[in-house]
């Protein structure tokens, strides 16, 4: 269960300095104009500016893609600094225990960050739990050791670590290799095409490298400890779970859960009964998880305590069709199958229906959830052109898994794994059944009894004990776990040769089985029902990672009134915006304040989060202040009967009667109407010089 890692795989192409000089003015203008054009909402139902806006966005993309590596890296870094500085200054999130110097990998969400997170989770519940009729549970964070021993986490939930041989400082081995490759690709303009291709290939298969291969590459490239330049140890596994004890005696070992899924698996029997003993069904859980990261970095992307939202969809392993697959089959988005990764190709757009029919995605239920995840992320505000679904490479995928895909989102750190969607077969339920001796099974009742042929494998404990002694149990379990093809092949070999070589995975070697050690027969029986262990399709969402990528995708800057002044804007969709609207009296006079309070009361009654600002600073400054935390609508009280309503991204303004304000805001923020729809129904308001005087507060 070596944990998977996130990598950035594609280097930017280079452009000659001559061509870049010729294109730079146009590309620079396009980069600045694209967010404004994309955000603008023309009054025409079929805006003539759409093609122009698309062209500008394309040119802005060219500016990023065609810049030299060092320029591209520098602009990504500058963009990231602008985003994170704004996030911390406006208290979206800050380092935990800041007054004591902080602790790496731990962060606190401030008021706007909490609101964004709550909105994301509320939409997750709506989109998955409610729309799919899932059963939501809430299980403890502290987990007994026996549970995580059965799941494999105690023995195998590891990352590969290297140590500074002189100071003992610890580093993630794969991170050091990734950073070396990216640094070379972005900053070394003397790289030959062959060397660049080699480094890109390493980034593409980084998750697939063994400890030995990682160590060899670190030595080959002369990678040393980043802080001291000292030599590094060979990579070795480090278990990422926080260990604790349950109760005062200290005799009952436990761990802080590294995922929420195990709480669902151990409750399968009760959930199956609650669901009327019917399959398929899904259980969902939102909660905290804990991983003792070796070298946490990249802000919210790699932390030691984080929020997971996980779904375990239980399905008959013989029927993984989905009745609603047709609802998503025509969705087309970037997919990155393993064959394309291993041959150095890029992700390409593919319809999910085609991917399932061609066998690229293993089954309909897995494909259905991939489609639903795509809809969830794009409706939150994730840019569909910077979202891809990447299939796991062979070494990443557990031996029991049928197929696994990650929803990866591109941000300034590269492609980041934010959602894992895996067909885990029946591994988890079988593991807990074996360890607890409680059968975690489902059944299918037949209308009429069926005569079936049953494969019966009967190991001889006595003979196995004599032959394998302390390893008897592992050999016996491996024999009982054989599928029908393996068992029939063994039966034929034993009948013809008297013995056969048999691989026992838990021993890591082949053993010799003779005909006295096991009996394999096909027996005919009449059955009234079929018992089986369900397979599990698991979408697992890293909420903090999704939120950080959302911050980057929604962030842009526009010019202020002062020379060279840049105003920060978070263009959140109303769905996730931390505050839905603001209310400003134009000037500090009693009659406007009375109206502002009346509107505030109506907004509160409608359940709309808002801010009422009576500070008396200029309207332009108040607009800039709320644009910077992503508030989509602003209401300026400049009259006692009607008010001005302003859209954040287009800065267009309309006149709305006081008594209609709450209903209009709710209509927009609930997604019933767009701002363009509203503009058709209400008269425009032309901003005065005072209204438009936006500037950053110092």
C-alpha positions as CSV (number, residue, x, y, z in Angstrom):
1,X,0.0,0.0,0.0
2,X,2.8,2.4,-0.8
3,X,1.1,5.7,-1.0
4,X,0.7,7.4,-4.4
5,X,2.3,10.6,-5.2
6,X,1.4,13.6,-7.4
7,X,3.7,14.7,-10.2
8,X,4.0,17.4,-12.8
9,X,4.6,15.7,-16.1
10,X,4.8,18.2,-19.0
11,X,7.5,20.7,-19.7
12,X,6.7,23.9,-21.6
13,X,7.9,24.2,-25.2
14,X,10.4,26.9,-26.0
15,X,10.2,29.8,-28.5
16,X,13.1,31.7,-30.1
17,X,13.8,35.1,-28.5
18,X,13.1,36.8,-31.9
19,X,9.6,35.3,-32.2
20,X,8.9,36.0,-28.5
21,X,9.9,39.7,-28.9
22,X,7.5,40.1,-31.8
23,X,4.6,38.4,-30.0
24,X,5.2,39.7,-26.5
25,X,3.0,42.9,-26.8
26,X,0.1,41.0,-28.2
27,X,0.4,38.0,-25.8
28,X,0.9,40.3,-22.8
29,X,-2.3,42.3,-23.7
30,X,-4.2,39.1,-24.2
31,X,-3.1,37.7,-20.8
32,X,-4.4,40.9,-19.1
33,X,-7.6,41.1,-21.1
34,X,-8.6,37.4,-21.1
35,X,-10.0,37.3,-17.5
36,X,-12.0,40.5,-18.1
37,X,-13.4,39.3,-21.4
38,X,-14.2,35.9,-19.9
39,X,-16.1,37.5,-17.0
40,X,-18.0,40.1,-19.0
41,X,-21.8,39.4,-19.4
42,X,-23.0,41.2,-22.6
43,X,-26.7,42.2,-22.6
44,X,-27.2,40.3,-25.9
45,X,-28.5,36.8,-25.5
46,X,-26.1,35.7,-28.2
47,X,-23.1,38.0,-27.5
48,X,-21.0,39.1,-30.5
49,X,-17.9,39.3,-28.3
50,X,-17.8,35.5,-27.6
51,X,-15.4,34.7,-30.4
52,X,-13.2,37.6,-29.5
53,X,-13.1,36.6,-25.9
54,X,-12.2,33.0,-26.9
55,X,-9.4,34.3,-29.1
56,X,-8.0,36.4,-26.3
57,X,-8.1,33.4,-24.0
58,X,-6.3,31.3,-26.6
59,X,-3.6,34.0,-27.0
60,X,-3.2,34.2,-23.2
61,X,-2.7,30.4,-23.1
62,X,-0.1,30.8,-25.9
63,X,1.7,33.4,-23.8
64,X,2.1,30.9,-21.0
65,X,2.9,27.9,-23.2
66,X,5.4,29.6,-25.6
67,X,7.4,31.5,-23.0
68,X,10.9,30.1,-22.3
69,X,11.1,27.7,-19.3
70,X,12.6,30.2,-16.9
71,X,10.0,32.8,-17.8
72,X,7.1,30.4,-17.4
73,X,8.5,29.2,-14.1
74,X,8.9,32.8,-12.9
75,X,5.4,33.8,-13.9
76,X,3.9,30.7,-12.2
77,X,5.8,31.6,-9.0
78,X,4.7,35.3,-9.2
79,X,1.1,34.2,-9.7
80,X,1.3,31.8,-6.8
81,X,2.8,34.5,-4.5
82,X,0.0,36.9,-5.4
83,X,-2.7,34.2,-4.7
84,X,-1.3,33.0,-1.4
85,X,-0.5,36.5,-0.1
86,X,-4.1,37.5,-0.8
87,X,-5.4,34.3,0.8
88,X,-3.4,34.8,4.0
89,X,-3.9,38.6,4.2
90,X,-7.7,38.2,3.8
91,X,-7.7,35.3,6.3
92,X,-8.9,32.5,4.0
93,X,-6.3,30.4,5.7
94,X,-3.1,30.9,7.9
95,X,-0.5,28.6,9.4
96,X,-1.7,27.0,12.6
97,X,-0.1,28.1,15.9
98,X,1.3,31.1,14.2
99,X,2.4,33.0,17.3
100,X,4.6,30.0,18.3
101,X,6.2,29.8,14.9
102,X,3.7,27.4,13.3
103,X,4.0,23.7,12.6
104,X,4.6,22.5,9.0
105,X,1.6,20.9,7.4
106,X,-1.0,22.3,9.7
107,X,-3.3,25.2,8.7
108,X,-6.3,27.1,10.1
109,X,-9.2,28.3,7.9
110,X,-10.3,31.8,8.7
111,X,-13.9,33.2,8.2
112,X,-13.9,33.3,4.3
113,X,-12.0,30.0,4.1
114,X,-14.5,28.3,6.4
115,X,-17.4,29.7,4.3
116,X,-15.9,28.4,1.0
117,X,-15.2,25.0,2.6
118,X,-18.7,24.8,4.0
119,X,-20.2,25.7,0.6
120,X,-18.0,23.1,-1.2
121,X,-19.1,20.4,1.3
122,X,-22.8,21.5,1.1
123,X,-22.6,21.1,-2.7
124,X,-20.9,17.7,-2.4
125,X,-23.7,16.5,-0.2
126,X,-26.3,17.8,-2.7
127,X,-24.5,16.5,-5.8
128,X,-23.7,13.0,-4.4
129,X,-25.4,12.1,-1.1
130,X,-28.9,13.6,-2.0
131,X,-29.0,13.1,-5.7
132,X,-27.6,9.5,-5.5
133,X,-29.6,8.5,-2.4
134,X,-26.5,7.7,-0.4
135,X,-26.3,6.7,3.2
136,X,-24.2,9.1,5.2
137,X,-22.3,8.0,8.3
138,X,-19.9,9.7,10.8
139,X,-17.2,7.4,12.3
140,X,-14.5,8.1,14.9
141,X,-11.1,9.5,14.0
142,X,-9.3,7.2,16.5
143,X,-9.1,3.7,15.0
144,X,-8.1,0.5,16.8
145,X,-4.9,-1.1,15.4
146,X,-6.7,-4.4,14.5
147,X,-8.8,-2.5,12.0
148,X,-5.9,-0.9,10.2
149,X,-3.9,-4.2,10.5
150,X,-6.7,-5.9,8.5
151,X,-6.8,-3.2,5.9
152,X,-3.0,-3.3,5.3
153,X,-2.3,0.2,6.6
154,X,-0.1,-0.9,9.5
155,X,2.2,-2.8,7.3
156,X,2.1,-0.9,4.0
157,X,0.9,2.7,4.3
158,X,4.3,4.2,3.5
159,X,6.2,6.8,1.6
160,X,9.8,6.4,0.6
161,X,12.1,8.6,2.7
162,X,15.8,9.5,2.5
163,X,17.9,11.0,5.3
164,X,20.7,13.6,5.2
165,X,23.6,11.3,6.3
166,X,25.1,13.9,8.5
167,X,22.2,15.9,10.0
168,X,19.5,13.3,10.0
169,X,17.0,15.6,8.2
170,X,14.3,13.7,6.3
171,X,13.0,14.2,2.8
172,X,10.5,12.5,0.5
173,X,12.6,10.6,-2.1
174,X,10.2,11.1,-5.0
175,X,9.9,14.8,-4.2
176,X,13.7,15.4,-4.5
177,X,13.8,13.6,-7.9
178,X,10.7,15.4,-9.1
179,X,12.2,18.8,-8.1
180,X,15.5,18.0,-9.8
181,X,13.8,17.1,-13.0
182,X,11.4,20.1,-13.0
183,X,14.2,22.5,-12.1
184,X,16.3,21.3,-15.0
185,X,13.5,21.5,-17.5
186,X,12.4,25.0,-16.4
187,X,15.7,26.7,-15.9
188,X,18.4,24.9,-17.9
189,X,18.3,26.3,-21.4
190,X,21.3,24.1,-22.5
191,X,19.4,20.8,-22.1
192,X,19.6,18.6,-25.2
193,X,16.2,17.3,-26.6
194,X,17.3,13.8,-25.6
195,X,18.0,14.8,-22.0
196,X,14.7,16.8,-21.8
197,X,12.8,13.8,-23.1
198,X,14.5,11.6,-20.5
199,X,13.6,13.9,-17.6
200,X,10.0,14.2,-18.9
201,X,9.8,10.4,-19.0
202,X,10.9,10.2,-15.4
203,X,8.2,12.7,-14.4
204,X,5.7,10.6,-16.3
205,X,6.6,7.3,-14.5
206,X,7.7,8.7,-11.1
207,X,4.8,7.0,-9.3
208,X,5.9,3.7,-10.9
209,X,9.5,3.7,-9.5
210,X,10.5,1.2,-6.9
211,X,12.7,2.2,-3.9
212,X,15.7,0.7,-5.7
213,X,15.0,2.6,-8.9
214,X,14.4,5.9,-7.0
215,X,17.7,5.4,-5.2
216,X,19.6,4.7,-8.4
217,X,18.2,7.9,-10.1
218,X,19.1,10.0,-7.0
219,X,22.7,8.7,-7.2
220,X,22.9,9.0,-11.0
221,X,21.9,12.7,-11.0
222,X,24.0,13.5,-7.9
223,X,21.0,14.7,-5.9
224,X,22.0,15.8,-2.4
225,X,20.2,17.2,0.7
226,X,18.7,20.6,-0.4
227,X,19.6,22.5,2.8
228,X,23.1,21.2,3.5
229,X,24.2,19.6,0.2
230,X,25.2,16.5,2.2
231,X,24.9,13.0,0.7
232,X,21.6,11.1,1.2
233,X,20.8,7.6,2.4
234,X,19.1,5.0,0.2
235,X,15.3,5.4,0.1
236,X,13.3,3.3,2.7
237,X,9.6,3.1,3.7
238,X,8.2,5.3,6.4
239,X,4.7,4.6,7.8
240,X,2.6,7.8,7.7
241,X,0.1,7.0,10.4
242,X,0.0,8.9,13.8
243,X,0.1,6.2,16.5
244,X,-1.8,6.6,19.8
245,X,-3.1,4.4,22.6
246,X,-6.8,4.0,23.6
247,X,-7.5,4.1,27.3
248,X,-5.2,4.9,30.3
249,X,-3.5,1.6,30.4
250,X,-1.7,2.1,27.1
251,X,-2.3,-1.5,26.2
252,X,-4.8,-0.9,23.4
253,X,-2.9,0.4,20.4
254,X,-4.7,2.7,17.9
255,X,-4.0,5.2,15.1
256,X,-5.5,8.5,13.9
257,X,-7.3,7.3,10.8
258,X,-5.4,8.0,7.5
259,X,-8.7,7.8,5.6
260,X,-12.4,7.6,6.4
261,X,-13.2,4.5,4.3
262,X,-12.5,1.9,6.9
263,X,-15.3,3.1,9.2
264,X,-17.7,2.4,6.3
265,X,-16.3,-1.0,5.5
266,X,-16.6,-2.3,9.1
267,X,-20.2,-1.1,9.2
268,X,-21.2,-2.8,5.9
269,X,-23.4,-5.5,7.5
270,X,-25.5,-3.0,9.3
271,X,-25.7,-0.6,6.4
272,X,-26.7,-3.5,4.0
273,X,-29.5,-4.4,6.5
274,X,-30.6,-0.7,6.8
275,X,-30.8,-0.6,3.0
276,X,-33.3,-3.5,2.9
277,X,-30.6,-6.1,2.0
278,X,-30.4,-4.6,-1.5
279,X,-27.5,-3.8,-3.8
280,X,-26.2,-1.6,-5.2
281,X,-26.0,1.1,-2.5
282,X,-23.5,3.7,-1.5
283,X,-22.3,5.0,1.9
284,X,-20.6,8.4,2.2
285,X,-18.6,10.1,4.9
286,X,-17.0,13.5,5.4
287,X,-14.4,13.8,8.1
288,X,-10.8,14.6,9.2
289,X,-7.9,12.3,8.3
290,X,-4.3,12.4,9.5
291,X,-1.0,11.5,7.8
292,X,2.4,12.2,9.3
293,X,3.9,13.7,6.1
294,X,7.7,13.4,5.8
295,X,8.2,16.9,4.4
296,X,4.9,18.8,4.1
297,X,4.9,21.7,1.7
298,X,2.8,23.4,-1.0
299,X,0.3,24.9,1.5
300,X,-3.0,23.2,1.6
301,X,-1.9,20.6,-1.0
302,X,0.2,18.5,1.4
303,X,-0.8,18.7,5.0
304,X,-0.9,16.5,8.1
305,X,-4.5,16.9,9.0
306,X,-7.1,17.4,6.3
307,X,-10.8,16.8,5.3
308,X,-11.8,13.9,3.1
309,X,-15.1,13.2,1.5
310,X,-15.4,9.6,0.5
311,X,-17.9,7.3,-1.1
312,X,-18.0,3.5,-1.0
313,X,-20.4,2.3,-3.7
314,X,-21.1,-1.4,-3.1
315,X,-22.0,-3.4,-6.2
316,X,-22.5,-7.0,-7.5
317,X,-19.1,-8.0,-9.0
318,X,-20.9,-9.8,-11.7
319,X,-23.0,-6.7,-12.7
320,X,-21.2,-3.4,-12.7
321,X,-23.6,-1.7,-15.0
322,X,-25.2,1.6,-13.9
323,X,-28.8,2.6,-14.6
324,X,-27.9,6.3,-14.9
325,X,-24.7,5.8,-17.0
326,X,-26.6,7.3,-20.0
327,X,-26.8,10.6,-18.2
328,X,-23.1,11.1,-18.4
329,X,-22.0,9.0,-21.4
330,X,-21.8,11.9,-23.7
331,X,-19.6,14.0,-21.4
332,X,-16.2,14.7,-23.1
333,X,-13.1,15.7,-21.2
334,X,-9.4,15.2,-20.9
335,X,-8.5,11.6,-20.2
336,X,-4.9,10.2,-19.8
337,X,-4.9,6.4,-20.1
338,X,-1.8,4.6,-18.9
339,X,-0.7,3.7,-22.5
340,X,-0.5,7.4,-23.4
341,X,1.6,8.1,-20.2
342,X,4.1,5.3,-20.8
343,X,4.6,6.3,-24.5
344,X,5.1,10.0,-23.7
345,X,1.9,11.3,-25.2
346,X,-0.4,13.9,-23.7
347,X,-4.0,13.7,-22.4
348,X,-6.7,13.8,-25.0
349,X,-10.4,14.6,-25.0
350,X,-12.6,11.5,-24.9
351,X,-16.2,10.8,-24.2
352,X,-16.7,8.7,-21.1
353,X,-19.2,6.5,-23.0
354,X,-16.5,5.7,-25.6
355,X,-13.9,5.1,-22.9
356,X,-16.1,2.5,-21.2
357,X,-17.2,0.8,-24.5
358,X,-13.6,0.5,-25.6
359,X,-12.5,-0.9,-22.3
360,X,-10.3,2.0,-21.4
361,X,-12.4,2.4,-18.3
362,X,-13.2,-0.9,-16.7
363,X,-17.0,-0.7,-16.2
364,X,-20.1,1.5,-16.3
365,X,-20.3,2.2,-12.6
366,X,-16.6,3.4,-12.5
367,X,-17.3,5.5,-15.6
368,X,-20.5,7.0,-14.1
369,X,-18.6,8.3,-11.1
370,X,-15.8,9.7,-13.2
371,X,-18.5,11.6,-15.1
372,X,-20.2,12.8,-11.9
373,X,-16.8,13.9,-10.5
374,X,-16.2,15.9,-13.6
375,X,-19.6,17.7,-13.3
376,X,-19.0,18.3,-9.6
377,X,-15.6,20.0,-10.1
378,X,-16.5,22.1,-13.1
379,X,-19.7,23.3,-11.4
380,X,-17.6,24.4,-8.4
381,X,-15.5,26.6,-10.7
382,X,-12.6,24.4,-11.8
383,X,-11.5,25.2,-15.3
384,X,-12.4,22.2,-17.5
385,X,-9.3,22.7,-19.7
386,X,-7.1,22.3,-16.6
387,X,-8.8,19.2,-15.4
388,X,-7.9,15.7,-16.5
389,X,-8.5,12.1,-15.5
390,X,-5.3,10.1,-15.3
391,X,-5.3,6.3,-15.1
392,X,-3.0,4.7,-12.6
393,X,0.2,3.1,-13.9
394,X,0.7,-0.6,-13.2
395,X,2.9,-0.1,-10.2
396,X,0.6,2.4,-8.6
397,X,-2.4,0.1,-8.6
398,X,-2.9,-2.4,-5.9
399,X,-2.9,-6.1,-7.1
400,X,-6.6,-6.4,-6.2
401,X,-7.9,-3.3,-7.9
402,X,-9.7,-3.6,-11.2
403,X,-9.1,0.0,-12.4
404,X,-8.2,3.3,-10.8
405,X,-8.3,6.9,-12.1
406,X,-7.4,10.3,-10.5
407,X,-9.0,13.6,-11.2
408,X,-6.0,15.9,-11.5
409,X,-6.2,19.7,-11.5
410,X,-3.5,21.9,-12.9
411,X,-2.3,24.8,-10.8
412,X,0.9,26.7,-10.3
413,X,2.5,23.6,-8.7
414,X,1.7,21.4,-11.7
415,X,-0.9,18.6,-12.0
416,X,-2.3,17.8,-8.6
417,X,-4.3,14.7,-7.7
418,X,-7.5,15.9,-6.0
419,X,-9.9,13.0,-6.4
420,X,-9.2,9.3,-6.7
421,X,-11.9,7.0,-8.3
422,X,-11.0,3.3,-7.9
423,X,-12.7,0.0,-8.4
424,X,-11.2,-1.8,-5.4
425,X,-12.9,-5.1,-6.1
426,X,-13.9,-7.0,-3.0
427,X,-10.6,-6.7,-1.2
428,X,-11.6,-4.5,1.8
429,X,-14.7,-6.4,2.8
430,X,-12.9,-9.8,2.5
431,X,-10.0,-8.5,4.5
432,X,-12.2,-7.4,7.4
433,X,-14.3,-10.6,7.1
434,X,-11.2,-12.7,7.5
435,X,-9.8,-10.7,10.4
436,X,-13.1,-10.3,12.3
437,X,-14.6,-13.7,11.4
438,X,-17.8,-11.8,10.6
439,X,-19.1,-12.5,7.1
440,X,-19.5,-9.2,5.2
441,X,-21.6,-10.6,2.3
442,X,-24.6,-9.8,0.2
443,X,-27.0,-12.3,-1.3
444,X,-29.2,-12.7,-4.4
445,X,-32.4,-14.8,-4.0
446,X,-33.4,-16.9,-7.0
447,X,-37.0,-17.1,-8.1
448,X,-36.5,-20.8,-8.7
449,X,-33.7,-23.1,-7.3
450,X,-30.7,-23.3,-9.6
451,X,-28.4,-26.3,-10.2
452,X,-24.9,-24.9,-10.2
453,X,-21.5,-26.3,-10.4
454,X,-19.4,-25.3,-7.4
455,X,-15.7,-25.3,-7.2
456,X,-14.6,-26.8,-3.9
457,X,-11.0,-26.4,-2.7
458,X,-10.2,-28.4,0.4
459,X,-6.6,-27.9,1.6
460,X,-5.2,-30.6,4.0
461,X,-4.1,-28.6,7.1
462,X,-2.1,-31.6,8.3
463,X,0.0,-32.1,5.2
464,X,0.5,-28.3,4.8
465,X,1.6,-28.1,8.4
466,X,4.2,-30.8,8.0
467,X,5.5,-29.3,4.8
468,X,5.5,-25.6,5.6
469,X,5.3,-25.4,9.4
470,X,5.1,-21.7,10.4
471,X,4.1,-20.7,6.9
472,X,1.1,-23.1,6.8
473,X,-1.5,-20.4,7.3
474,X,-0.3,-18.3,4.4
475,X,-0.1,-21.2,2.0
476,X,-3.6,-22.4,3.0
477,X,-5.1,-18.9,2.5
478,X,-3.5,-18.6,-0.9
479,X,-4.9,-22.0,-2.0
480,X,-8.4,-21.0,-0.8
481,X,-8.2,-17.7,-2.6
482,X,-7.6,-19.2,-6.0
483,X,-10.0,-18.3,-8.7
484,X,-11.7,-21.0,-10.8
485,X,-9.1,-20.9,-13.7
486,X,-6.1,-21.2,-11.3
487,X,-7.8,-24.0,-9.4
488,X,-8.6,-26.0,-12.5
489,X,-5.1,-25.6,-13.9
490,X,-3.7,-26.8,-10.6
491,X,-6.1,-29.8,-10.5
492,X,-5.0,-30.8,-14.0
493,X,-1.3,-30.5,-13.1
494,X,-1.6,-32.5,-9.9
495,X,-3.5,-35.3,-11.8
496,X,-0.8,-35.5,-14.5
497,X,2.4,-34.7,-12.6
498,X,1.5,-35.2,-8.9
499,X,2.9,-31.8,-8.0
500,X,2.9,-28.2,-9.1
501,X,4.8,-24.9,-8.4
502,X,2.4,-22.4,-6.7
503,X,3.2,-18.7,-6.0
504,X,2.2,-17.5,-2.5
505,X,2.2,-13.6,-2.7
506,X,2.4,-13.2,1.1
507,X,5.6,-15.3,1.2
508,X,7.0,-13.6,-2.0
509,X,8.0,-17.0,-3.5
510,X,6.9,-20.2,-5.2
511,X,6.2,-23.3,-3.1
512,X,5.7,-26.9,-4.3
513,X,2.2,-28.3,-3.8
514,X,1.6,-32.1,-4.1
515,X,-1.6,-34.0,-4.6
516,X,-1.8,-34.9,-0.9
517,X,-2.0,-31.3,0.2
518,X,-5.2,-30.2,-1.5
519,X,-8.3,-31.6,-3.1
520,X,-10.0,-29.7,-5.9
521,X,-13.4,-30.9,-7.2
522,X,-16.4,-29.6,-9.1
523,X,-19.7,-30.4,-7.4
524,X,-23.2,-29.9,-8.6
525,X,-25.6,-28.4,-6.0
526,X,-29.1,-26.8,-6.0
527,X,-29.0,-23.3,-4.6
528,X,-31.9,-21.0,-3.6
529,X,-29.7,-17.9,-3.3
530,X,-26.2,-16.8,-4.2
531,X,-23.9,-15.4,-1.6
532,X,-21.1,-13.1,-2.6
533,X,-18.7,-10.4,-1.4
534,X,-19.6,-7.1,-3.1
535,X,-17.1,-5.1,-5.0
536,X,-16.5,-1.4,-4.1
537,X,-16.2,1.6,-6.3
538,X,-14.6,4.4,-4.3
539,X,-14.5,8.1,-5.2
540,X,-12.3,9.8,-2.6
541,X,-12.1,13.7,-2.5
542,X,-9.3,15.7,-1.0
543,X,-11.3,18.8,0.0
544,X,-8.4,21.0,0.8
545,X,-6.7,20.3,-2.5
546,X,-9.8,21.0,-4.4
547,X,-10.3,24.3,-2.5
548,X,-6.7,25.5,-3.2
549,X,-7.0,24.7,-6.9
550,X,-10.3,26.5,-6.9
551,X,-8.6,29.6,-5.3
552,X,-6.1,29.6,-8.2
553,X,-8.6,29.0,-10.9
554,X,-10.8,31.8,-9.7
555,X,-8.1,34.4,-9.0
556,X,-7.3,37.2,-11.4
557,X,-6.1,40.8,-11.3
558,X,-7.4,43.9,-13.1
559,X,-6.1,47.5,-13.3
560,X,-7.0,50.0,-10.7
561,X,-7.2,53.8,-11.0
562,X,-3.7,54.4,-9.8
563,X,-0.8,53.9,-12.3
564,X,0.5,50.3,-12.3
565,X,-2.0,49.4,-9.6
566,X,-3.4,45.8,-9.8
567,X,-6.6,44.9,-8.0
568,X,-7.0,41.3,-6.8
569,X,-10.3,39.5,-7.6
570,X,-11.6,36.0,-6.7
571,X,-14.2,35.2,-9.4
572,X,-15.9,32.5,-7.3
573,X,-19.2,31.2,-8.8
574,X,-22.1,32.2,-6.4
575,X,-22.4,28.6,-5.4
576,X,-19.1,28.7,-3.4
577,X,-18.6,32.4,-2.8
578,X,-17.9,32.9,1.0
579,X,-20.3,35.9,1.1
580,X,-23.1,36.2,-1.4
581,X,-23.5,40.0,-1.4
582,X,-22.5,43.2,0.4
583,X,-24.7,46.2,1.4
584,X,-23.2,49.7,1.3
585,X,-25.0,53.0,2.1
586,X,-23.5,55.4,-0.4
587,X,-22.9,58.0,2.3
588,X,-23.3,57.9,6.1
589,X,-26.7,59.4,6.5
590,X,-29.5,58.0,8.6
591,X,-32.1,57.5,5.9
592,X,-29.7,55.3,3.8
593,X,-28.6,53.4,6.9
594,X,-32.2,52.6,7.7
595,X,-32.7,51.2,4.2
596,X,-29.4,49.2,4.4
597,X,-30.6,47.6,7.7
598,X,-34.0,46.7,6.1
599,X,-32.2,45.0,3.2
600,X,-29.9,43.2,5.6
601,X,-32.9,41.9,7.5
602,X,-34.5,40.6,4.3
603,X,-31.3,38.9,3.2
604,X,-31.0,37.2,6.6
605,X,-34.5,36.0,6.4
606,X,-33.8,34.5,3.0
607,X,-30.7,32.7,4.3
608,X,-28.3,34.8,2.2
609,X,-24.8,35.4,3.8
610,X,-23.9,39.1,3.4
611,X,-21.8,41.9,4.9
612,X,-23.3,45.4,5.7
613,X,-20.5,48.0,5.5
614,X,-21.3,51.5,7.0
615,X,-17.7,52.6,7.3
616,X,-18.2,55.6,5.0
617,X,-15.1,54.9,2.9
618,X,-15.5,55.5,-0.8
619,X,-17.7,53.1,-2.7
620,X,-14.8,52.2,-5.0
621,X,-12.7,51.1,-2.1
622,X,-15.5,49.1,-0.6
623,X,-16.0,47.4,-4.0
624,X,-12.3,46.5,-4.2
625,X,-12.3,45.2,-0.7
626,X,-15.2,42.8,-1.3
627,X,-14.1,41.8,-4.8
628,X,-10.9,40.6,-3.2
629,X,-12.8,38.0,-1.1
630,X,-14.9,37.0,-4.1
631,X,-18.3,38.5,-3.2
632,X,-20.4,38.2,-6.4
633,X,-22.9,41.0,-5.8
634,X,-22.8,44.5,-4.2
635,X,-25.8,46.6,-3.3
636,X,-25.3,50.4,-2.9
637,X,-28.0,52.2,-1.1
638,X,-28.2,55.6,-2.8
639,X,-32.0,56.1,-2.6
640,X,-34.8,55.2,-0.2
641,X,-36.9,53.3,-2.8
642,X,-34.5,51.7,-5.2
643,X,-30.8,50.7,-5.0
644,X,-27.8,50.0,-7.3
645,X,-26.8,46.3,-7.7
646,X,-23.3,45.6,-9.1
647,X,-21.9,42.4,-10.6
648,X,-18.3,41.7,-9.4
649,X,-16.7,40.4,-12.7
650,X,-18.4,42.7,-15.3
651,X,-18.8,45.6,-13.0
652,X,-22.2,46.2,-14.7
653,X,-24.9,47.8,-12.5
654,X,-28.7,47.8,-12.5
655,X,-31.5,49.5,-10.5
656,X,-33.6,47.3,-8.3
657,X,-36.5,48.2,-6.0
658,X,-35.7,47.8,-2.3
659,X,-38.4,45.2,-1.7
660,X,-37.1,43.0,-4.6
661,X,-33.4,43.0,-3.6
662,X,-33.4,39.8,-1.5
663,X,-35.4,37.8,-4.1
664,X,-33.1,39.0,-6.9
665,X,-29.9,38.1,-4.9
666,X,-31.3,34.7,-4.0
667,X,-32.3,34.0,-7.6
668,X,-28.7,34.6,-8.8
669,X,-26.8,33.0,-5.9
670,X,-29.0,29.9,-6.0
671,X,-28.3,29.5,-9.7
672,X,-31.9,30.0,-10.8
673,X,-30.8,32.9,-13.1
674,X,-27.5,34.3,-14.3
675,X,-26.5,38.0,-14.1
676,X,-27.2,38.3,-17.8
677,X,-30.7,37.1,-17.2
678,X,-31.2,39.7,-14.5
679,X,-29.8,42.5,-16.6
680,X,-32.6,42.0,-19.2
681,X,-35.3,42.6,-16.6
682,X,-34.0,45.6,-14.8
683,X,-32.8,49.1,-16.0
684,X,-29.1,49.7,-16.2
685,X,-27.3,52.1,-13.9
686,X,-24.4,54.1,-15.2
687,X,-21.6,54.3,-12.7
688,X,-20.4,57.7,-11.7
689,X,-16.8,58.6,-11.3
690,X,-17.2,58.1,-7.6
691,X,-18.8,54.7,-8.0
692,X,-16.0,53.5,-10.2
693,X,-13.1,54.8,-8.1
694,X,-11.6,51.4,-7.2
695,X,-8.3,51.3,-5.4
696,X,-6.5,49.1,-3.0
697,X,-6.6,50.1,0.6
698,X,-3.3,50.6,2.3
